[in-house]
Amino acid sequence: MNTSIYLKDKIGQGITIQQFMETMQTREMILSGIPDTKARFTGVYEQFQWQKGEDLNFFTALQEHHRLHVLILCTDWCPDVIWNVPVLFRLMEQSGITAEILLMEEHLETMDLFLTGGGRAQPVALFLNARSGQVLGRWGARPAYIQAVMDQFKRDNPDNEADEYQTRLNDTYRQIGRLYNEGTFYQTVIIQEVKALLQTIAASGIEP
């Protein structure tokens, strides 16, 4: 993670979760197993529950002494956004950390500073020092065990002009969709990954 990047000028340029949900278009994402993107996004957000008291306590304890601001780069047409962003917002709300969404199309120059495997994978959550705007860490675009499926696909299919490339990519999207649809395990993984990130930030000498 390149911690020499500062995005202070981006703070305040985003929109809230409520604004994002209100302006979302309703889409059907067949490959990802999402019949209604807006309904699924809202459902994940409203039905989120803490599975472990220790995790709830960790994020709640951040309310009194954090110095973070989170920018989430995303759009409403990516299935990973539909699954993951509502969870990220619940974590930030519990922590008292201000979070806002930067619509990717409007902030491509920022998105291109945080590519995943050379591509504009989303969402990307950037954890900033709220005062300086220094980027202290990032999360995204998927929980690691789900991202590993896409990483494997890219290793196995380096030529995106190959005859079977799109068919294999579609199969990968279906596989990823099935992992998300298995239940709330992916949410548990996000919680652990974000928790570890915040602990790393704290260990670096900067209070989260």
C-alpha positions as CSV (number, residue, x, y, z in Angstrom):
1,M,0.0,0.0,0.0
2,N,1.5,3.3,-1.1
3,T,1.0,5.6,2.0
4,S,2.6,8.6,0.2
5,I,-0.7,9.3,-1.6
6,Y,-2.8,12.2,-0.2
7,L,-6.5,12.7,-1.1
8,K,-7.5,15.6,1.2
9,D,-9.1,17.4,-1.8
10,K,-11.4,14.5,-2.3
11,I,-12.9,14.6,1.2
12,G,-16.4,16.0,0.9
13,Q,-16.8,15.4,-2.8
14,G,-18.7,12.1,-2.4
15,I,-22.3,11.2,-1.6
16,T,-23.9,9.3,1.3
17,I,-25.2,5.8,1.4
18,Q,-28.7,7.1,1.3
19,Q,-28.0,9.3,-1.7
20,F,-26.4,6.3,-3.4
21,M,-29.3,4.0,-2.8
22,E,-31.9,6.7,-3.8
23,T,-30.2,7.2,-7.2
24,M,-29.4,3.6,-7.9
25,Q,-30.8,2.1,-11.1
26,T,-32.6,-1.3,-10.8
27,R,-30.7,-3.9,-12.8
28,E,-30.9,-7.7,-13.2
29,M,-27.5,-9.4,-13.0
30,I,-28.1,-12.9,-14.1
31,L,-24.5,-14.2,-14.0
32,S,-24.2,-12.9,-10.4
33,G,-27.5,-14.3,-9.2
34,I,-29.0,-10.8,-8.5
35,P,-32.5,-10.4,-9.8
36,D,-32.9,-6.8,-8.6
37,T,-29.7,-4.9,-7.7
38,K,-31.4,-2.1,-5.7
39,A,-33.5,-4.5,-3.7
40,R,-30.4,-6.7,-3.0
41,F,-28.3,-3.7,-1.9
42,T,-31.0,-2.5,0.4
43,G,-31.5,-6.0,1.8
44,V,-27.9,-6.5,2.6
45,Y,-27.8,-3.1,4.3
46,E,-31.0,-3.6,6.4
47,Q,-30.4,-7.2,7.3
48,F,-26.8,-6.9,8.3
49,Q,-26.1,-8.5,11.8
50,W,-23.0,-8.8,13.9
51,Q,-22.1,-12.5,14.4
52,K,-19.5,-12.0,17.0
53,G,-19.7,-9.7,20.1
54,E,-16.0,-9.1,20.0
55,D,-16.1,-7.7,16.5
56,L,-19.1,-5.4,17.5
57,N,-17.1,-4.3,20.5
58,F,-14.0,-3.6,18.5
59,F,-15.8,-1.3,16.0
60,T,-17.9,0.3,18.7
61,A,-14.7,1.2,20.6
62,L,-13.4,3.2,17.7
63,Q,-16.1,5.8,18.1
64,E,-14.2,7.8,20.7
65,H,-10.7,8.0,19.3
66,H,-10.5,7.4,15.6
67,R,-9.0,9.9,13.1
68,L,-10.1,8.3,9.9
69,H,-12.2,9.2,6.9
70,V,-13.2,6.6,4.3
71,L,-13.7,7.1,0.6
72,I,-15.4,4.3,-1.3
73,L,-14.8,4.3,-5.1
74,C,-17.6,2.4,-6.9
75,T,-20.7,2.5,-9.2
76,D,-24.1,0.9,-9.0
77,W,-23.6,-1.5,-11.9
78,C,-21.0,-3.8,-10.3
79,P,-22.2,-6.9,-8.5
80,D,-19.4,-6.7,-6.0
81,V,-20.6,-3.2,-5.0
82,I,-24.1,-4.6,-4.4
83,W,-22.8,-7.2,-2.0
84,N,-19.9,-5.4,-0.3
85,V,-20.6,-1.7,0.0
86,P,-23.6,-2.1,2.4
87,V,-21.4,-4.1,4.7
88,L,-18.7,-1.5,4.6
89,F,-21.1,1.2,5.5
90,R,-22.4,-0.8,8.5
91,L,-18.9,-1.1,9.8
92,M,-18.2,2.6,9.3
93,E,-21.4,3.5,11.0
94,Q,-20.6,1.4,14.0
95,S,-17.2,2.9,14.2
96,G,-18.4,6.5,13.9
97,I,-16.1,6.8,10.9
98,T,-17.4,9.2,8.2
99,A,-17.7,7.4,4.9
100,E,-18.7,8.7,1.5
101,I,-19.0,7.2,-2.0
102,L,-17.0,8.6,-4.9
103,L,-18.8,7.6,-8.1
104,M,-16.0,5.9,-10.1
105,E,-16.9,7.5,-13.5
106,E,-16.5,11.0,-11.9
107,H,-13.2,10.2,-10.2
108,L,-11.3,8.0,-12.7
109,E,-8.0,9.7,-12.0
110,T,-8.3,8.5,-8.3
111,M,-9.5,5.1,-9.3
112,D,-6.5,4.6,-11.5
113,L,-4.2,5.1,-8.5
114,F,-5.8,2.0,-6.8
115,L,-6.1,-0.7,-9.5
116,T,-6.5,-4.3,-8.7
117,G,-4.5,-6.6,-10.9
118,G,-4.2,-3.8,-13.4
119,G,-8.0,-3.2,-13.6
120,R,-10.6,-0.9,-12.2
121,A,-12.1,-3.5,-9.8
122,Q,-14.6,-2.0,-7.4
123,P,-15.5,-1.2,-4.7
124,V,-12.3,0.2,-3.3
125,A,-12.4,1.6,0.2
126,L,-9.7,4.1,1.0
127,F,-8.9,4.8,4.7
128,L,-7.6,8.3,5.0
129,N,-6.1,10.3,7.8
130,A,-9.1,12.7,8.3
131,R,-6.8,15.7,8.8
132,S,-4.1,15.3,6.3
133,G,-5.9,13.2,3.7
134,Q,-3.0,10.6,3.7
135,V,-4.1,7.2,2.5
136,L,-3.3,4.8,5.3
137,G,-4.8,1.6,3.8
138,R,-7.3,0.2,1.4
139,W,-9.8,-2.6,1.2
140,G,-11.3,-4.1,-2.0
141,A,-12.6,-5.1,-4.3
142,R,-13.7,-8.4,-2.8
143,P,-13.1,-10.6,0.3
144,A,-9.7,-12.3,-0.3
145,Y,-11.2,-15.8,-0.8
146,I,-13.6,-14.5,-3.5
147,Q,-10.9,-12.3,-5.1
148,A,-8.7,-15.4,-5.4
149,V,-11.3,-16.9,-7.9
150,M,-10.8,-13.9,-10.2
151,D,-7.1,-13.9,-9.7
152,Q,-6.9,-17.6,-10.8
153,F,-9.0,-16.8,-13.8
154,K,-6.6,-14.1,-14.9
155,R,-3.6,-16.4,-14.4
156,D,-5.3,-19.1,-16.5
157,N,-6.5,-16.8,-19.2
158,P,-3.9,-14.1,-20.0
159,D,-5.2,-13.5,-23.5
160,N,-8.4,-11.6,-23.4
161,E,-8.7,-12.0,-27.2
162,A,-8.9,-15.8,-27.0
163,D,-12.0,-17.5,-28.4
164,E,-13.1,-18.9,-25.0
165,Y,-12.2,-15.9,-22.9
166,Q,-15.6,-14.4,-22.5
167,T,-17.2,-17.8,-21.9
168,R,-14.7,-18.6,-19.2
169,L,-15.1,-15.1,-17.7
170,N,-18.8,-15.5,-17.5
171,D,-18.3,-18.9,-15.7
172,T,-16.1,-17.1,-13.2
173,Y,-18.7,-14.5,-12.6
174,R,-21.2,-17.3,-11.9
175,Q,-18.8,-18.9,-9.5
176,I,-18.2,-15.6,-7.7
177,G,-22.0,-15.0,-7.5
178,R,-22.5,-18.4,-6.0
179,L,-20.0,-17.7,-3.3
180,Y,-21.8,-14.5,-2.3
181,N,-25.2,-16.2,-2.4
182,E,-24.1,-18.9,0.0
183,G,-25.0,-16.7,2.9
184,T,-23.3,-14.2,5.2
185,F,-19.9,-15.8,5.4
186,Y,-18.4,-13.3,3.0
187,Q,-19.6,-10.6,5.4
188,T,-17.8,-12.2,8.3
189,V,-14.6,-12.2,6.1
190,I,-15.0,-8.5,5.3
191,I,-15.4,-7.7,9.0
192,Q,-12.1,-9.6,9.8
193,E,-10.2,-8.1,6.9
194,V,-11.3,-4.5,7.8
195,K,-10.6,-5.2,11.4
196,A,-7.1,-6.4,10.6
197,L,-6.5,-3.3,8.4
198,L,-7.5,-1.0,11.2
199,Q,-5.3,-2.8,13.6
200,T,-2.4,-2.5,11.2
201,I,-3.1,1.3,10.9
202,A,-3.1,1.6,14.7
203,A,0.2,-0.4,15.0
204,S,1.8,2.0,12.5
205,G,1.5,4.7,15.2
206,I,-1.5,6.5,13.8
207,E,-4.6,6.1,15.9
208,P,-7.5,4.7,13.9
